[in-house]
Amino acid sequence: MLTELHLPIHSQKMTNFAPDKKPLPTAGLRLTAQEGFSKTTKPKAPVSNNILDSIGSPADLRKLPVEQLPQLCEEIRQYIIANCAHNPGHFASSMGAVEIAVALHYTMQTPDDRIVWDVGHQAYAHKILTGRKDNFEKLRSLDGPSGFPSPLESPYDTFAAGHASNSISAALGMAIADSQTPGREERKTVAVIGDASISGGLAFEGLNNASMERNNLLIVLNDNDMSIDPNVGALHRYLSGINTSEAYNRWRARLYTAMRKRGLISDNGRGMVMRFNNAIKSLLTGRQNIFEGLNIRYFGPFDGHDVKRLVKVINEIKDMSGPRLLHLRTVKGKGFPVAEQNPAAWHAPGRFDPATGEKIKSEKPTKEKWQDVFGKKLVELASKDDRVVGITAGMLSGTSVGLLQKSFPDRTFDVGISEGHAVTFAGGLATAGKRPYVAIYSAFLQRAYDNIINDVAICGLPVTFCIDRAGLVGEDGVTHHGLFDLCYLKCIPGMTVAAPMDARSLRALLDFSLGFDKPLAIRYPRGIAEEGDAEVEIIPGKSRRISEGKEGGVAVLTLGAIGAETDSLIKKLESEGIKAAHYDMIWLKPLDSSAIAEVARRYKAVLTIEDGSLTGGFGDEAEMALRAAGFTGKVEKLGVPDKWINHGTPEELRHICGFDGPAIEAALKRLHNDLNLK
């Protein structure tokens, strides 16, 4: 029976991982089986897909001799480059994980054996190998494959992925279920997790549970020193330096073999033996291994781009009993030099020239993105008030908190993929007199709901939640849409919730927030912000009427950025003799009771529009208030219906949901005609 004791660790070649040396930077470097890290090479000429064309499933892959796998990996990379160049996606992560996907499907009997991918940014090679190659050019497009693993799409996608750190917990559940099912005990389960995701709290909970429950889970740690932005935190520094002494491994192998032959150790005593081994290892190497401290056997670090070596290692450890962790060092963007040199920029680079790596720029927008409006205003607030601090969870660039970091690095905190911690940390800062601004994507803020309630709202702390990517986000799809923040925040006592219609409104809300001594949530979408042509008075619970419409006619109530497009449509319809009042409500909580009373009194039909869930959202809240004010007319609500919305462009998805421009225009005309207005 093979054990980890028989595996040599190639520390001599990978000297940058030695515990007594600082890790070398990965930018501009590539990891090869022959020479460790070396200078980035020039792009290779495109290769023909002679091997890849023969792969329709992992069963075809397993027919290949191992000597052909490096060539297959090169062909997969060229295929990813060719497709992502014109159909943008999560590029650098998947380029860095090609050998991992190939080696796992080659050594495991998938789909019977299961691979659980964490997040899924790294899973493009997996998709190509599992029957989706011919449709890969439609990745993330309407009716094409999802950009993330989805069990609804393929039996090879074993668990939903999109939010970080869940793979270990999910895979552990599968492994334990198989161990308790007669006839399934030998089924293998692998969790593939990145070095950023493993820093999340859920991953640690999974590791802790894996160390206590009897299971045969294999965890593959894909360590590329990156999340979207560079990794942060002590665990990242630890992983950068972790190594295993070759001398120690040779000594332990001989000792283990001798004790095994004499029947002195067995699986039943594994925990005691591991603790003894770990003590000896710490003595010899001067380091402790966090994973072996949890009684999880550790292997590595290995070169994650040496596919033949990976196959050998996985074959040697896959049948072992007990939880194991295989640590692989990879290069994000591997095989595409410009992506290797600047992996953060190539996480999701947009369209580019596959031959040169030059990004294809669309016309430079004349208006700012919502995130940049926020980021610049945050810097301005910090310049005025030294209490202001910015917090994000692994999204410095995505939320534009990075702008604050450039000006005030000591007042900027990127806590990594730890949204719950980000919120509670903000609560602690607020308790001590700071004014924290927590910038997190709407879908990811869901992970911190308990923290929002218990660590901020109950004590009424002055934390401002800047909720980016609210509403339909487009190609990232179902796991990333920010549809529920209005629903889950409005029910929290003491929480104030606002949504600006334009850039002026967002700046005004942020100015207001600095003097607001209670929890405040400001939500805004992805994309370009209309500037707006009027200053906004910011008073909680006070909306603004943009157009008056016709007495006895239709009133339109909007919340957030959808109001800008609605305003344009209303002005356009006026030329056709169709008039409507328009209220930019600004606040979901508190709702403007005086505006609601005015609408109930003056108009006979109401249209509400929101970029969020209709169930329990703004429209429901407005209708309840209207009915309480005595309104008896028709209320029509546009927004996201009570079903899961997959991926596509934002325009396509809004059309599907029934609140794009034509749908809003049709609703206005319908209500106008129903009232027999002229």
Secondary structure by P-SEA (a helix, b strand, c coil): cccccccccccccccccccccccccccccccccccccccccccccccccccccccccaaaaaaccccaaaaaaaaaaaaaaaaccccccccaaaaacaaaaaaaaaacccccbbbbbccccccaaaaaaccccccccccccccccccccccccccccccccccccaaaaaaaaaaaaaaaccccccbbbbbbbcccccccaaaaaaaaaaaccccbbbbbbbcccccccccccaaaaaaacbbbbaaaaaaaaaaaaaaaaaccccccaaaaaaaaaaaaaaaacccccccccccccccccccccaaaaaaaaaaaccccccbbbbbbbbbccccccccccccccccccccccccccccccccccccccaaaaaaaaaaaaaaacccbbbbbccccccccaaaaaaccccccccccccaaaaaaaaaaaaaaccbbbbbbcccccccccccccccccccccbbbbbccccccccccccccccccccccccccccbbbbbbccaaaaaaaaaaaaacccbbbbbbbcccccccccccccccccccccccccccbbbbbbcccaaaaaaaaaaaaccccbbbbbbcccccccccaaaaaaaaccccbbbbbbcccccccaaaaaaaaaaaaccccbbbbbccccbbbbbccaaaaaaaacccaaaaaaaaaaaaaaaccc
